[in-house]
């Protein structure tokens, strides 16, 4: 079981009021996913807090720090499920420790990139990770055979540290710089000049991919595939009305159970109003995740943006 499936299973157990089983599974998972102990410890602390078990919850948080992992302190202070801990001195010490580590690590963070797939392919996809993800995890999510056989994939990682081993695209100017800088390095190393390039992304990364492709002052990208996008409609509209790339062509992949589904429908209406070519693929029952048949769905999207439909 990979970590995404583990998370899904734990959520199902909690929803079914099987908290003891969820706690046991998460404890066992610490051995299999040592680099995810921060998330597992946070989730266990949440469950303990909901049950009123303060000492157990604090012990989970302290265990994470003892293992050299940590959180963006905002993740702890803004979490309502940890409210029963927030007046305690021990919780405040945990938050202060995380703040010190976060500030230090944030200064050292730099944009990076990685490559996967077929260097002989004439189609290049440059996907931007989710908010709270990283290069390694996101690359693994694209590692199915149909994708790595059919496309050359380049993965940028934001320089904006979000939490332990997690990054985000919050600052749009920094995001633009990181994406364009890493893409130029990728382009130089893999000689992409005769290949078709598609900018892609998931969630917040999908929003950035769409914005950069829509901008007339960004020469590198004309085509985008937005997967489970967390669109910011006002920003999209501002780009379209003031700085539109006339060559842009896109595809949106989302699920009707995605919490951002309504914003996707608004974006599609906006694109239609301004005659921007954009295909919408809606997967019934899918939430804020990648499709189960990811390779097949991406093939549809790539064919559209390459104008093969």
PAKELUM-968407 format. One record per residue (C-alpha): residue number from 1; residue in one letter; chain; x, y, z. Coordinates in steps of 0.2 Angstrom, whole numbers. Example, Ala and Ser with C-alpha at 12.3 -4.5 7.8 and 13.67 -1.06 7.14 Angstrom:
rec k: 1; r: a; c: A; px: 62; py: -22; pz: 39 $
rec k: 2; r: s; c: A; px: 68; py: -5; pz: 36 $
This chain:
rec k: 1; r: x; c: A; px: 0; py: 0; pz: 0 $
rec k: 2; r: x; c: A; px: 7; py: 17; pz: -5 $
rec k: 3; r: x; c: A; px: 5; py: 32; pz: 7 $
rec k: 4; r: x; c: A; px: -10; py: 40; pz: -3 $
rec k: 5; r: x; c: A; px: -19; py: 24; pz: -1 $
rec k: 6; r: x; c: A; px: -15; py: 22; pz: 17 $
rec k: 7; r: x; c: A; px: -22; py: 40; pz: 20 $
rec k: 8; r: x; c: A; px: -38; py: 36; pz: 11 $
rec k: 9; r: x; c: A; px: -40; py: 20; pz: 21 $
rec k: 10; r: x; c: A; px: -37; py: 29; pz: 38 $
rec k: 11; r: x; c: A; px: -50; py: 42; pz: 33 $
rec k: 12; r: x; c: A; px: -62; py: 28; pz: 29 $
rec k: 13; r: x; c: A; px: -59; py: 20; pz: 46 $
rec k: 14; r: x; c: A; px: -61; py: 36; pz: 55 $
rec k: 15; r: x; c: A; px: -78; py: 40; pz: 46 $
rec k: 16; r: x; c: A; px: -84; py: 23; pz: 51 $
rec k: 17; r: x; c: A; px: -80; py: 27; pz: 70 $
rec k: 18; r: x; c: A; px: -66; py: 14; pz: 70 $
rec k: 19; r: x; c: A; px: -53; py: 25; pz: 78 $
rec k: 20; r: x; c: A; px: -43; py: 12; pz: 87 $
rec k: 21; r: x; c: A; px: -40; py: 2; pz: 71 $
rec k: 22; r: x; c: A; px: -35; py: 19; pz: 62 $
rec k: 23; r: x; c: A; px: -23; py: 22; pz: 77 $
rec k: 24; r: x; c: A; px: -15; py: 5; pz: 76 $
rec k: 25; r: x; c: A; px: -13; py: 6; pz: 57 $
rec k: 26; r: x; c: A; px: -5; py: 23; pz: 58 $
rec k: 27; r: x; c: A; px: 7; py: 17; pz: 71 $
rec k: 28; r: x; c: A; px: 12; py: 2; pz: 61 $
rec k: 29; r: x; c: A; px: 15; py: 13; pz: 46 $
rec k: 30; r: x; c: A; px: 28; py: 23; pz: 54 $
rec k: 31; r: x; c: A; px: 40; py: 9; pz: 51 $
rec k: 32; r: x; c: A; px: 36; py: 9; pz: 32 $
rec k: 33; r: x; c: A; px: 35; py: 27; pz: 30 $
rec k: 34; r: x; c: A; px: 48; py: 35; pz: 41 $
rec k: 35; r: x; c: A; px: 49; py: 51; pz: 31 $
rec k: 36; r: x; c: A; px: 30; py: 53; pz: 34 $
rec k: 37; r: x; c: A; px: 30; py: 52; pz: 53 $
rec k: 38; r: x; c: A; px: 26; py: 70; pz: 54 $
rec k: 39; r: x; c: A; px: 9; py: 67; pz: 45 $
rec k: 40; r: x; c: A; px: 6; py: 51; pz: 54 $
rec k: 41; r: x; c: A; px: 10; py: 59; pz: 71 $
rec k: 42; r: x; c: A; px: -1; py: 74; pz: 67 $
rec k: 43; r: x; c: A; px: -16; py: 63; pz: 62 $
rec k: 44; r: x; c: A; px: -14; py: 52; pz: 78 $
rec k: 45; r: x; c: A; px: -13; py: 68; pz: 89 $
rec k: 46; r: x; c: A; px: -29; py: 74; pz: 81 $
rec k: 47; r: x; c: A; px: -38; py: 58; pz: 85 $
rec k: 48; r: x; c: A; px: -32; py: 58; pz: 103 $
rec k: 49; r: x; c: A; px: -37; py: 76; pz: 105 $
rec k: 50; r: x; c: A; px: -54; py: 72; pz: 98 $
rec k: 51; r: x; c: A; px: -56; py: 59; pz: 111 $
rec k: 52; r: x; c: A; px: -49; py: 71; pz: 125 $
rec k: 53; r: x; c: A; px: -33; py: 62; pz: 127 $
rec k: 54; r: x; c: A; px: -21; py: 76; pz: 129 $
rec k: 55; r: x; c: A; px: -6; py: 67; pz: 135 $
rec k: 56; r: x; c: A; px: -6; py: 54; pz: 121 $
rec k: 57; r: x; c: A; px: -9; py: 68; pz: 108 $
rec k: 58; r: x; c: A; px: 6; py: 78; pz: 115 $
rec k: 59; r: x; c: A; px: 17; py: 62; pz: 116 $
rec k: 60; r: x; c: A; px: 13; py: 60; pz: 97 $
rec k: 61; r: x; c: A; px: 19; py: 77; pz: 93 $
rec k: 62; r: x; c: A; px: 34; py: 76; pz: 103 $
rec k: 63; r: x; c: A; px: 39; py: 59; pz: 95 $
rec k: 64; r: x; c: A; px: 39; py: 68; pz: 78 $
rec k: 65; r: x; c: A; px: 51; py: 81; pz: 84 $
rec k: 66; r: x; c: A; px: 62; py: 68; pz: 92 $
rec k: 67; r: x; c: A; px: 63; py: 59; pz: 75 $
rec k: 68; r: x; c: A; px: 70; py: 75; pz: 67 $
rec k: 69; r: x; c: A; px: 54; py: 79; pz: 58 $
rec k: 70; r: x; c: A; px: 43; py: 95; pz: 61 $
rec k: 71; r: x; c: A; px: 28; py: 105; pz: 54 $
rec k: 72; r: x; c: A; px: 25; py: 123; pz: 48 $
rec k: 73; r: x; c: A; px: 19; py: 130; pz: 65 $
rec k: 74; r: x; c: A; px: 3; py: 137; pz: 57 $
rec k: 75; r: x; c: A; px: -2; py: 119; pz: 53 $
rec k: 76; r: x; c: A; px: -3; py: 116; pz: 72 $
rec k: 77; r: x; c: A; px: -10; py: 132; pz: 78 $
rec k: 78; r: x; c: A; px: -24; py: 133; pz: 65 $
rec k: 79; r: x; c: A; px: -30; py: 115; pz: 67 $
rec k: 80; r: x; c: A; px: -46; py: 116; pz: 77 $
rec k: 81; r: x; c: A; px: -45; py: 97; pz: 81 $
rec k: 82; r: x; c: A; px: -30; py: 102; pz: 92 $
rec k: 83; r: x; c: A; px: -39; py: 115; pz: 102 $
rec k: 84; r: x; c: A; px: -38; py: 106; pz: 118 $
rec k: 85; r: x; c: A; px: -19; py: 107; pz: 118 $
rec k: 86; r: x; c: A; px: -17; py: 125; pz: 113 $
rec k: 87; r: x; c: A; px: -17; py: 132; pz: 131 $
rec k: 88; r: x; c: A; px: -4; py: 120; pz: 137 $
rec k: 89; r: x; c: A; px: 15; py: 125; pz: 139 $
rec k: 90; r: x; c: A; px: 20; py: 109; pz: 131 $
rec k: 91; r: x; c: A; px: 11; py: 113; pz: 115 $
rec k: 92; r: x; c: A; px: 17; py: 131; pz: 115 $
rec k: 93; r: x; c: A; px: 35; py: 124; pz: 116 $
rec k: 94; r: x; c: A; px: 32; py: 112; pz: 102 $
rec k: 95; r: x; c: A; px: 25; py: 126; pz: 91 $
rec k: 96; r: x; c: A; px: 41; py: 137; pz: 96 $
rec k: 97; r: x; c: A; px: 53; py: 123; pz: 91 $
rec k: 98; r: x; c: A; px: 44; py: 121; pz: 74 $
rec k: 99; r: x; c: A; px: 45; py: 140; pz: 71 $
rec k: 100; r: x; c: A; px: 63; py: 140; pz: 74 $
rec k: 101; r: x; c: A; px: 66; py: 125; pz: 62 $
rec k: 102; r: x; c: A; px: 55; py: 132; pz: 49 $
rec k: 103; r: x; c: A; px: 63; py: 149; pz: 48 $
rec k: 104; r: x; c: A; px: 80; py: 141; pz: 46 $
rec k: 105; r: x; c: A; px: 75; py: 128; pz: 33 $
rec k: 106; r: x; c: A; px: 65; py: 141; pz: 23 $
rec k: 107; r: x; c: A; px: 80; py: 152; pz: 20 $
rec k: 108; r: x; c: A; px: 90; py: 137; pz: 13 $
rec k: 109; r: x; c: A; px: 76; py: 130; pz: 1 $
rec k: 110; r: x; c: A; px: 79; py: 131; pz: -17 $
rec k: 111; r: x; c: A; px: 70; py: 126; pz: -33 $
rec k: 112; r: x; c: A; px: 75; py: 109; pz: -40 $
rec k: 113; r: x; c: A; px: 69; py: 98; pz: -54 $
rec k: 114; r: x; c: A; px: 69; py: 80; pz: -59 $
rec k: 115; r: x; c: A; px: 66; py: 69; pz: -75 $
rec k: 116; r: x; c: A; px: 56; py: 54; pz: -79 $
rec k: 117; r: x; c: A; px: 50; py: 45; pz: -94 $
rec k: 118; r: x; c: A; px: 55; py: 43; pz: -113 $
rec k: 119; r: x; c: A; px: 68; py: 56; pz: -119 $
rec k: 120; r: x; c: A; px: 64; py: 50; pz: -137 $
rec k: 121; r: x; c: A; px: 45; py: 56; pz: -136 $
rec k: 122; r: x; c: A; px: 40; py: 71; pz: -146 $
rec k: 123; r: x; c: A; px: 29; py: 77; pz: -131 $
rec k: 124; r: x; c: A; px: 35; py: 84; pz: -115 $
rec k: 125; r: x; c: A; px: 25; py: 87; pz: -100 $
rec k: 126; r: x; c: A; px: 31; py: 98; pz: -86 $
rec k: 127; r: x; c: A; px: 19; py: 95; pz: -71 $
rec k: 128; r: x; c: A; px: 19; py: 106; pz: -55 $
rec k: 129; r: x; c: A; px: 16; py: 97; pz: -39 $
rec k: 130; r: x; c: A; px: 2; py: 99; pz: -27 $
rec k: 131; r: x; c: A; px: 3; py: 112; pz: -12 $
rec k: 132; r: x; c: A; px: 11; py: 102; pz: 2 $
rec k: 133; r: x; c: A; px: 20; py: 90; pz: -9 $
rec k: 134; r: x; c: A; px: 38; py: 87; pz: -16 $
rec k: 135; r: x; c: A; px: 48; py: 82; pz: -30 $
rec k: 136; r: x; c: A; px: 50; py: 63; pz: -25 $
rec k: 137; r: x; c: A; px: 31; py: 60; pz: -20 $
rec k: 138; r: x; c: A; px: 24; py: 69; pz: -35 $
rec k: 139; r: x; c: A; px: 36; py: 60; pz: -47 $
rec k: 140; r: x; c: A; px: 30; py: 44; pz: -40 $
rec k: 141; r: x; c: A; px: 12; py: 48; pz: -44 $
rec k: 142; r: x; c: A; px: 17; py: 50; pz: -62 $
rec k: 143; r: x; c: A; px: 27; py: 34; pz: -63 $
rec k: 144; r: x; c: A; px: 14; py: 22; pz: -71 $
rec k: 145; r: x; c: A; px: 20; py: 14; pz: -87 $
rec k: 146; r: x; c: A; px: 9; py: 22; pz: -100 $
rec k: 147; r: x; c: A; px: 15; py: 39; pz: -94 $
rec k: 148; r: x; c: A; px: 33; py: 36; pz: -94 $
rec k: 149; r: x; c: A; px: 33; py: 27; pz: -110 $
rec k: 150; r: x; c: A; px: 23; py: 40; pz: -120 $
rec k: 151; r: x; c: A; px: 30; py: 56; pz: -113 $
rec k: 152; r: x; c: A; px: 46; py: 65; pz: -107 $
rec k: 153; r: x; c: A; px: 42; py: 71; pz: -90 $
rec k: 154; r: x; c: A; px: 51; py: 86; pz: -81 $
rec k: 155; r: x; c: A; px: 46; py: 89; pz: -63 $
rec k: 156; r: x; c: A; px: 50; py: 106; pz: -55 $
rec k: 157; r: x; c: A; px: 50; py: 108; pz: -36 $
rec k: 158; r: x; c: A; px: 45; py: 125; pz: -29 $
rec k: 159; r: x; c: A; px: 58; py: 135; pz: -18 $
rec k: 160; r: x; c: A; px: 44; py: 140; pz: -6 $
rec k: 161; r: x; c: A; px: 45; py: 128; pz: 9 $
rec k: 162; r: x; c: A; px: 28; py: 124; pz: 16 $
rec k: 163; r: x; c: A; px: 32; py: 111; pz: 30 $
rec k: 164; r: x; c: A; px: 44; py: 97; pz: 32 $
rec k: 165; r: x; c: A; px: 48; py: 90; pz: 15 $
rec k: 166; r: x; c: A; px: 33; py: 100; pz: 8 $
rec k: 167; r: x; c: A; px: 33; py: 114; pz: -4 $
rec k: 168; r: x; c: A; px: 20; py: 126; pz: -11 $
rec k: 169; r: x; c: A; px: 17; py: 139; pz: -25 $
rec k: 170; r: x; c: A; px: 10; py: 153; pz: -14 $
rec k: 171; r: x; c: A; px: 19; py: 168; pz: -20 $
rec k: 172; r: x; c: A; px: 15; py: 169; pz: -39 $
rec k: 173; r: x; c: A; px: 31; py: 179; pz: -44 $
rec k: 174; r: x; c: A; px: 42; py: 167; pz: -35 $
rec k: 175; r: x; c: A; px: 32; py: 152; pz: -43 $
rec k: 176; r: x; c: A; px: 34; py: 160; pz: -60 $
rec k: 177; r: x; c: A; px: 53; py: 162; pz: -58 $
rec k: 178; r: x; c: A; px: 55; py: 144; pz: -51 $
rec k: 179; r: x; c: A; px: 45; py: 136; pz: -65 $
rec k: 180; r: x; c: A; px: 53; py: 146; pz: -79 $
rec k: 181; r: x; c: A; px: 71; py: 144; pz: -72 $
rec k: 182; r: x; c: A; px: 69; py: 125; pz: -69 $
rec k: 183; r: x; c: A; px: 61; py: 123; pz: -86 $
rec k: 184; r: x; c: A; px: 76; py: 132; pz: -95 $
rec k: 185; r: x; c: A; px: 88; py: 121; pz: -87 $
rec k: 186; r: x; c: A; px: 77; py: 106; pz: -92 $
rec k: 187; r: x; c: A; px: 76; py: 112; pz: -109 $
rec k: 188; r: x; c: A; px: 95; py: 115; pz: -111 $
rec k: 189; r: x; c: A; px: 99; py: 97; pz: -104 $
rec k: 190; r: x; c: A; px: 86; py: 88; pz: -114 $
rec k: 191; r: x; c: A; px: 86; py: 98; pz: -130 $
rec k: 192; r: x; c: A; px: 68; py: 101; pz: -131 $
rec k: 193; r: x; c: A; px: 68; py: 113; pz: -145 $
rec k: 194; r: x; c: A; px: 59; py: 102; pz: -158 $
rec k: 195; r: x; c: A; px: 47; py: 94; pz: -145 $
rec k: 196; r: x; c: A; px: 29; py: 99; pz: -140 $
rec k: 197; r: x; c: A; px: 29; py: 106; pz: -122 $
rec k: 198; r: x; c: A; px: 13; py: 105; pz: -111 $
rec k: 199; r: x; c: A; px: 13; py: 113; pz: -94 $
rec k: 200; r: x; c: A; px: 3; py: 103; pz: -81 $
rec k: 201; r: x; c: A; px: 0; py: 102; pz: -63 $
rec k: 202; r: x; c: A; px: -11; py: 96; pz: -49 $
rec k: 203; r: x; c: A; px: -22; py: 107; pz: -37 $
rec k: 204; r: x; c: A; px: -12; py: 123; pz: -33 $
rec k: 205; r: x; c: A; px: 1; py: 118; pz: -46 $
rec k: 206; r: x; c: A; px: -13; py: 116; pz: -59 $
rec k: 207; r: x; c: A; px: -18; py: 134; pz: -55 $
rec k: 208; r: x; c: A; px: -1; py: 141; pz: -58 $
rec k: 209; r: x; c: A; px: 1; py: 130; pz: -74 $
rec k: 210; r: x; c: A; px: -15; py: 138; pz: -81 $
rec k: 211; r: x; c: A; px: -10; py: 156; pz: -76 $
rec k: 212; r: x; c: A; px: 7; py: 154; pz: -84 $
rec k: 213; r: x; c: A; px: 0; py: 147; pz: -100 $
rec k: 214; r: x; c: A; px: -13; py: 161; pz: -101 $
rec k: 215; r: x; c: A; px: 0; py: 175; pz: -100 $
rec k: 216; r: x; c: A; px: 6; py: 183; pz: -116 $
rec k: 217; r: x; c: A; px: 22; py: 188; pz: -107 $
rec k: 218; r: x; c: A; px: 27; py: 170; pz: -104 $
rec k: 219; r: x; c: A; px: 34; py: 163; pz: -120 $
rec k: 220; r: x; c: A; px: 39; py: 145; pz: -114 $
rec k: 221; r: x; c: A; px: 21; py: 139; pz: -112 $
rec k: 222; r: x; c: A; px: 5; py: 139; pz: -124 $
rec k: 223; r: x; c: A; px: -3; py: 122; pz: -118 $
rec k: 224; r: x; c: A; px: -9; py: 117; pz: -101 $
rec k: 225; r: x; c: A; px: -17; py: 102; pz: -93 $
rec k: 226; r: x; c: A; px: -24; py: 106; pz: -76 $
rec k: 227; r: x; c: A; px: -28; py: 91; pz: -64 $
rec k: 228; r: x; c: A; px: -40; py: 94; pz: -50 $
rec k: 229; r: x; c: A; px: -36; py: 112; pz: -51 $
rec k: 230; r: x; c: A; px: -38; py: 124; pz: -36 $
rec k: 231; r: x; c: A; px: -42; py: 139; pz: -48 $
rec k: 232; r: x; c: A; px: -42; py: 157; pz: -42 $
rec k: 233; r: x; c: A; px: -55; py: 164; pz: -53 $
rec k: 234; r: x; c: A; px: -52; py: 183; pz: -51 $
rec k: 235; r: x; c: A; px: -34; py: 180; pz: -55 $
rec k: 236; r: x; c: A; px: -38; py: 170; pz: -71 $
rec k: 237; r: x; c: A; px: -50; py: 183; pz: -76 $
rec k: 238; r: x; c: A; px: -37; py: 197; pz: -74 $
rec k: 239; r: x; c: A; px: -24; py: 188; pz: -84 $
rec k: 240; r: x; c: A; px: -37; py: 185; pz: -98 $
rec k: 241; r: x; c: A; px: -43; py: 203; pz: -99 $
rec k: 242; r: x; c: A; px: -26; py: 211; pz: -98 $
rec k: 243; r: x; c: A; px: -13; py: 199; pz: -104 $
rec k: 244; r: x; c: A; px: -20; py: 185; pz: -114 $
rec k: 245; r: x; c: A; px: -9; py: 173; pz: -124 $
rec k: 246; r: x; c: A; px: -19; py: 171; pz: -140 $
rec k: 247; r: x; c: A; px: -11; py: 154; pz: -143 $
rec k: 248; r: x; c: A; px: -16; py: 146; pz: -127 $
rec k: 249; r: x; c: A; px: -25; py: 129; pz: -127 $
rec k: 250; r: x; c: A; px: -29; py: 119; pz: -112 $
rec k: 251; r: x; c: A; px: -38; py: 104; pz: -104 $
rec k: 252; r: x; c: A; px: -45; py: 102; pz: -86 $
rec k: 253; r: x; c: A; px: -47; py: 85; pz: -78 $
rec k: 254; r: x; c: A; px: -57; py: 85; pz: -62 $
rec k: 255; r: x; c: A; px: -70; py: 75; pz: -52 $
rec k: 256; r: x; c: A; px: -88; py: 80; pz: -48 $
rec k: 257; r: x; c: A; px: -84; py: 77; pz: -29 $
rec k: 258; r: x; c: A; px: -69; py: 88; pz: -29 $
rec k: 259; r: x; c: A; px: -71; py: 103; pz: -17 $
rec k: 260; r: x; c: A; px: -65; py: 115; pz: -30 $
rec k: 261; r: x; c: A; px: -77; py: 108; pz: -44 $
rec k: 262; r: x; c: A; px: -88; py: 124; pz: -43 $
rec k: 263; r: x; c: A; px: -73; py: 135; pz: -47 $
rec k: 264; r: x; c: A; px: -68; py: 124; pz: -61 $
rec k: 265; r: x; c: A; px: -86; py: 126; pz: -69 $
rec k: 266; r: x; c: A; px: -84; py: 145; pz: -67 $
rec k: 267; r: x; c: A; px: -67; py: 144; pz: -75 $
rec k: 268; r: x; c: A; px: -74; py: 134; pz: -90 $
rec k: 269; r: x; c: A; px: -88; py: 148; pz: -92 $
rec k: 270; r: x; c: A; px: -74; py: 161; pz: -92 $
rec k: 271; r: x; c: A; px: -64; py: 152; pz: -105 $
rec k: 272; r: x; c: A; px: -79; py: 150; pz: -116 $
rec k: 273; r: x; c: A; px: -84; py: 168; pz: -114 $
rec k: 274; r: x; c: A; px: -66; py: 173; pz: -121 $
rec k: 275; r: x; c: A; px: -66; py: 159; pz: -134 $
rec k: 276; r: x; c: A; px: -51; py: 150; pz: -126 $
rec k: 277; r: x; c: A; px: -50; py: 132; pz: -132 $
rec k: 278; r: x; c: A; px: -51; py: 121; pz: -116 $
rec k: 279; r: x; c: A; px: -58; py: 104; pz: -114 $
rec k: 280; r: x; c: A; px: -66; py: 98; pz: -98 $
rec k: 281; r: x; c: A; px: -65; py: 80; pz: -92 $
rec k: 282; r: x; c: A; px: -76; py: 76; pz: -77 $
rec k: 283; r: x; c: A; px: -74; py: 60; pz: -68 $
rec k: 284; r: x; c: A; px: -89; py: 54; pz: -59 $
rec k: 285; r: x; c: A; px: -86; py: 51; pz: -40 $
rec k: 286; r: x; c: A; px: -68; py: 58; pz: -40 $
rec k: 287; r: x; c: A; px: -63; py: 69; pz: -27 $
rec k: 288; r: x; c: A; px: -47; py: 80; pz: -25 $
rec k: 289; r: x; c: A; px: -35; py: 67; pz: -32 $
rec k: 290; r: x; c: A; px: -27; py: 60; pz: -48 $
rec k: 291; r: x; c: A; px: -38; py: 49; pz: -59 $
rec k: 292; r: x; c: A; px: -37; py: 30; pz: -56 $
rec k: 293; r: x; c: A; px: -35; py: 28; pz: -75 $
rec k: 294; r: x; c: A; px: -22; py: 42; pz: -75 $
rec k: 295; r: x; c: A; px: -13; py: 36; pz: -91 $
rec k: 296; r: x; c: A; px: -29; py: 35; pz: -102 $
rec k: 297; r: x; c: A; px: -36; py: 51; pz: -96 $
rec k: 298; r: x; c: A; px: -19; py: 60; pz: -99 $
rec k: 299; r: x; c: A; px: -19; py: 53; pz: -117 $
rec k: 300; r: x; c: A; px: -36; py: 61; pz: -120 $
rec k: 301; r: x; c: A; px: -30; py: 78; pz: -113 $
rec k: 302; r: x; c: A; px: -14; py: 78; pz: -123 $
rec k: 303; r: x; c: A; px: -23; py: 74; pz: -139 $
rec k: 304; r: x; c: A; px: -34; py: 89; pz: -136 $
rec k: 305; r: x; c: A; px: -21; py: 101; pz: -132 $
rec k: 306; r: x; c: A; px: -10; py: 95; pz: -147 $
rec k: 307; r: x; c: A; px: -26; py: 98; pz: -157 $
rec k: 308; r: x; c: A; px: -28; py: 80; pz: -162 $
rec k: 309; r: x; c: A; px: -46; py: 80; pz: -158 $
